[in-house]
Amino acid sequence: MSTAVTFFGQHVLNRVSFLRCSKEFIKKSLNHDSTVFIPFIEGKALISPENGDLVQLSNSVKSYKNILSAIVPLYTTLLNTTRSRSDESGINVTFLGLLEGTDSAFNFEWSNISYKGTPYFGLDIRVTESTLFKKVDFEPIFSYPKVTRDHIFKQTNEDASLYSQGKMYLDWLAKYKFCPGCGSPLFPVEAGTKLQCSNENRNVYCNVRDARINNVCFPRTDPTVIIALTNSDYSKCCLARSKKGTVILYCIQQ
């Protein structure tokens, strides 16, 4: 019996999450000739007008190479700084992983082990008149159709899984812009897979900045279902404790 594979959930890439903390790795993977970027505009992926496939930017296509050559080198200088925030730069970038088994010449040595494959990144374009990058930097893809429900279910599971992984991180980066501990701007580190508080004033207490690890730094990616017990017309909701509680407590909310 074959193992079932969830649509949107196929493990296409080796995420090599332990390499995200290496700025050298991120710089090298961003600027490699074989690197592929999956572009989003305001959180929406793009469909090729020629064949209906998910758009993937690479240096192998001249018009895409022009975009990447204008964007990537400059963005590399912004890594792990507040200027990389989408409100300032106009883009969010997140490392997705390495596609192994390709003819890519990319490799990176870590702890005497060589990691090879084609680097994949998600790129969310949120440009305005005041951002570092402008709309003109991303022509012609601004005219491409956006992904719809009909489009995405016509993609291969591999492409749909790349799309879902990229959208998960990029939506998270776009949503959380300010530190819940002190209100200072957050900025992405570790290739867009972690957020860091920008408050450097040690006289201002911030439990987010000062904690070794917390649920603000990393996106929650596990599936969660919340179920509410109601009556038939949904006018009342029952709240109760689990059996392990010391006393039996419940209430009815109208």
C-alpha positions as CSV (number, residue, x, y, z in Angstrom):
1,M,0.0,0.0,0.0
2,S,1.4,3.4,-1.0
3,T,1.7,6.2,1.5
4,A,-0.9,8.9,1.0
5,V,0.5,12.4,0.2
6,T,-1.5,15.4,1.1
7,F,-2.0,18.0,-1.6
8,F,-0.1,21.1,-0.7
9,G,2.0,19.0,1.7
10,Q,4.5,17.1,-0.3
11,H,8.1,17.4,0.9
12,V,9.6,18.8,-2.3
13,L,12.6,20.5,-0.7
14,N,15.2,19.8,1.9
15,R,14.6,22.7,4.2
16,V,18.1,22.5,5.8
17,S,16.7,24.7,8.6
18,F,19.9,24.5,10.5
19,L,21.6,26.5,7.7
20,R,19.3,29.5,8.0
21,C,21.4,31.0,10.8
22,S,24.4,31.1,8.5
23,K,24.6,34.5,6.8
24,E,27.2,33.2,4.5
25,F,24.9,30.4,3.3
26,I,22.0,32.8,2.7
27,K,24.2,35.2,0.8
28,K,25.6,32.4,-1.4
29,S,22.2,30.8,-2.1
30,L,20.5,34.2,-2.8
31,N,23.1,35.1,-5.5
32,H,23.7,31.7,-7.1
33,D,22.9,31.4,-10.8
34,S,20.6,28.4,-10.3
35,T,18.5,29.9,-7.5
36,V,14.7,30.0,-8.1
37,F,12.3,32.6,-6.6
38,I,8.6,32.0,-6.3
39,P,7.1,35.5,-6.6
40,F,4.0,36.8,-4.9
41,I,2.4,40.2,-5.2
42,E,0.6,41.4,-2.0
43,G,0.5,37.7,-0.9
44,K,-0.9,36.3,-4.2
45,A,1.2,34.0,-6.4
46,L,1.4,34.4,-10.1
47,I,0.3,32.2,-13.0
48,S,2.2,32.2,-16.3
49,P,0.0,33.6,-19.1
50,E,1.6,31.2,-21.6
51,N,1.1,27.8,-19.9
52,G,-0.9,28.4,-16.7
53,D,2.0,27.2,-14.5
54,L,3.1,28.7,-11.2
55,V,5.6,31.5,-12.1
56,Q,9.1,30.8,-10.9
57,L,11.8,33.4,-11.4
58,S,15.3,32.2,-12.4
59,N,18.3,33.5,-14.4
60,S,17.5,31.1,-17.2
61,V,14.8,33.5,-18.5
62,K,16.1,36.8,-19.7
63,S,13.2,39.0,-18.5
64,Y,13.4,37.3,-15.1
65,K,17.2,37.6,-15.0
66,N,16.8,41.4,-15.4
67,I,14.5,41.5,-12.3
68,L,16.8,39.3,-10.2
69,S,20.0,41.2,-11.1
70,A,18.4,44.5,-10.1
71,I,16.9,43.2,-6.8
72,V,19.0,40.4,-5.3
73,P,22.5,42.1,-4.9
74,L,21.0,45.1,-3.2
75,Y,18.7,43.1,-1.0
76,T,21.7,41.0,0.1
77,T,23.2,44.1,1.7
78,L,20.1,44.5,3.8
79,L,20.0,41.0,5.4
80,N,19.3,41.0,9.1
81,T,18.8,44.8,9.3
82,T,15.7,46.9,9.8
83,R,15.9,48.1,6.2
84,S,15.0,44.6,5.0
85,R,11.5,45.2,6.4
86,S,8.9,45.2,3.6
87,D,7.7,48.6,4.8
88,E,11.1,50.0,3.9
89,S,12.4,47.7,1.2
90,G,9.1,46.8,-0.5
91,I,9.7,43.0,-0.4
92,N,9.7,40.1,1.9
93,V,12.1,37.2,1.2
94,T,12.1,33.7,2.8
95,F,14.3,30.7,2.2
96,L,12.3,27.6,1.4
97,G,15.0,24.9,0.9
98,L,17.2,23.0,-1.5
99,L,15.8,21.0,-4.4
100,E,18.1,18.0,-4.4
101,G,18.9,15.7,-7.3
102,T,19.3,18.5,-9.8
103,D,22.2,19.5,-12.0
104,S,22.7,22.8,-10.0
105,A,26.3,23.6,-9.1
106,F,25.3,25.1,-5.8
107,N,26.9,23.5,-2.8
108,F,27.7,24.6,0.8
109,E,30.0,23.0,3.3
110,W,28.7,22.7,6.9
111,S,30.3,20.6,9.6
112,N,32.3,18.7,6.9
113,I,29.1,17.8,5.0
114,S,28.4,19.2,1.6
115,Y,24.8,20.3,0.9
116,K,23.8,20.4,-2.8
117,G,20.8,21.4,-4.7
118,T,18.9,24.3,-6.3
119,P,18.1,27.0,-3.7
120,Y,14.4,28.1,-3.6
121,F,13.1,31.3,-2.1
122,G,9.7,32.9,-1.7
123,L,9.5,36.6,-2.7
124,D,6.5,38.8,-1.7
125,I,6.4,42.1,-3.5
126,R,4.7,44.9,-1.6
127,V,6.2,48.0,-3.2
128,T,4.9,51.6,-2.7
129,E,6.2,55.0,-3.7
130,S,8.2,55.2,-0.5
131,T,9.9,51.8,-0.6
132,L,13.5,51.1,-1.8
133,F,12.3,48.9,-4.6
134,K,9.6,50.2,-7.0
135,K,7.0,48.6,-9.2
136,V,9.1,49.3,-12.3
137,D,11.8,46.9,-10.9
138,F,9.5,44.0,-11.3
139,E,8.1,44.5,-14.8
140,P,6.7,42.6,-16.6
141,I,5.3,40.2,-13.9
142,F,2.9,42.8,-12.5
143,S,0.7,42.1,-15.5
144,Y,0.6,38.4,-14.9
145,P,-2.7,36.9,-13.6
146,K,-2.9,36.1,-9.9
147,V,-3.5,32.6,-8.5
148,T,-7.1,31.6,-7.9
149,R,-8.6,28.5,-6.4
150,D,-9.2,27.1,-9.9
151,H,-5.6,27.8,-10.8
152,I,-3.9,26.2,-7.8
153,F,-5.7,22.9,-8.0
154,K,-4.6,22.5,-11.6
155,Q,-0.9,22.7,-10.5
156,T,1.2,19.6,-9.8
157,N,1.5,18.6,-6.2
158,E,5.1,19.7,-6.2
159,D,4.3,23.2,-7.4
160,A,1.3,23.4,-5.1
161,S,3.5,22.4,-2.1
162,L,6.1,25.0,-3.0
163,Y,3.3,27.6,-3.2
164,S,1.8,26.7,0.2
165,Q,5.2,26.7,1.9
166,G,6.1,30.0,0.5
167,K,2.7,31.6,1.3
168,M,2.8,30.3,4.9
169,Y,6.0,32.2,5.7
170,L,5.3,35.3,3.5
171,D,1.8,35.8,5.0
172,W,3.3,35.6,8.5
173,L,6.0,38.1,7.6
174,A,3.5,40.5,6.2
175,K,1.1,40.2,9.2
176,Y,3.5,40.6,12.1
177,K,5.3,44.0,11.8
178,F,5.5,45.2,15.4
179,C,6.8,43.7,18.6
180,P,4.0,42.7,21.0
181,G,6.4,43.2,23.9
182,C,7.3,46.9,23.3
183,G,5.8,48.0,20.0
184,S,9.1,48.4,18.2
185,P,9.3,47.3,14.5
186,L,10.1,43.7,13.9
187,F,12.6,42.7,11.2
188,P,13.3,39.3,9.5
189,V,16.4,37.4,10.3
190,E,17.6,33.8,9.3
191,A,16.3,34.3,5.8
192,G,12.8,35.3,6.7
193,T,12.1,32.4,9.0
194,K,12.4,34.3,12.3
195,L,11.5,37.8,13.5
196,Q,13.6,40.0,15.8
197,C,12.7,43.0,17.8
198,S,14.5,46.2,16.7
199,N,14.5,47.8,20.2
200,E,18.1,48.3,21.2
201,N,17.3,50.5,24.3
202,R,18.1,48.2,27.2
203,N,16.4,50.6,29.6
204,V,13.1,49.7,27.9
205,Y,11.9,46.2,29.1
206,C,10.9,43.9,26.3
207,N,10.1,40.2,27.2
208,V,10.1,39.3,23.5
209,R,13.6,40.7,22.8
210,D,15.1,39.3,26.1
211,A,13.6,35.8,25.9
212,R,15.8,33.1,24.4
213,I,12.9,31.7,22.4
214,N,9.2,32.6,22.3
215,N,6.2,32.2,20.0
216,V,6.7,35.6,18.4
217,C,10.0,34.6,16.8
218,F,8.7,31.7,14.8
219,P,5.5,31.1,12.8
220,R,3.1,28.4,14.1
221,T,2.7,26.0,11.2
222,D,1.0,23.0,12.8
223,P,-2.7,22.6,11.9
224,T,-5.1,23.6,14.6
225,V,-8.9,23.1,14.9
226,I,-11.1,24.9,17.5
227,I,-14.5,23.4,18.1
228,A,-17.3,25.1,20.0
229,L,-20.3,23.3,21.4
230,T,-23.5,25.2,20.7
231,N,-27.3,24.7,20.7
232,S,-29.2,24.3,17.4
233,D,-29.7,28.0,16.7
234,Y,-26.2,29.0,17.8
235,S,-27.5,31.4,20.5
236,K,-25.7,29.6,23.3
237,C,-22.1,28.2,23.6
238,C,-20.9,25.8,26.3
239,L,-17.5,26.3,27.9
240,A,-16.1,23.5,30.1
241,R,-12.9,22.2,31.6
242,S,-11.4,18.9,30.8
243,K,-11.7,15.9,33.2
244,K,-8.3,16.6,34.7
245,G,-9.6,19.7,36.3
246,T,-9.9,19.6,40.1
247,V,-13.5,20.6,40.1
248,I,-16.3,20.4,37.5
249,L,-16.8,23.8,36.1
250,Y,-18.9,24.9,33.1
251,C,-20.9,27.9,32.0
252,I,-23.2,28.9,29.2
253,Q,-22.5,32.0,27.1
254,Q,-25.4,33.6,25.3
